Amino acid sequence: MPTTVEEYIQSLPKDRKEPFSKLRETVKKNLPKGFEETIQYNMIGYVVPKKTYPAGYHVTPELALPFIHIASQKNGLALYHMGIYSDLKLLKWFQTEYPKHCKTKLDMGKSCIRFKKLEEIPWALIGDLSKKMSPKDWIALYEKNLQESKLNKKNSSKK
């Protein structure tokens, strides 16, 4: 498993290096200041560093708070965006904008956007999505959702 961004990129198949590098540059160029590039979950990740958010990720507190990850997978490239998973308004925006930028059908999971046709990645839309949330915004949304989740669990256990 690669332990650095450079090792990750070098490990990619030849036909994936160029589109993956373009995806990485699109995200990096457009992310607000304060996120840090790293390897996390065997992917390239953009995280809120521990120096900014010492509590880390509640599931694994020793890890920095994840935000965006990019990966080369079996059938294409994937972009994981925790803001889409956590903010219904952002998700609706992305789903509405996608057909304006791309002819292919949106292939998406909860936080994962999959790109099987590498020549049809909507670069401008990915750039716009990357700009939408600062580390401060992400921390506030993350903490709000975490508190709501804890409250919901507490309320459901009372029933």
Secondary structure, DSSP 8 states (H G I E B T S, - for coil): ---SHHHHHHTS-HHHHHHHHHHHHHHHHHS-TT-EEEEETTEEEEEE-TTT-TT-BTTBTTS-EEEEEEEEETTEEEEEEHHHHH-HHHHHHHHHHHHHH-SS---B-SSEEEESSGGG--HHHHHHHHHS--HHHHHHHHHHHHHHHHHHHHHHHH-
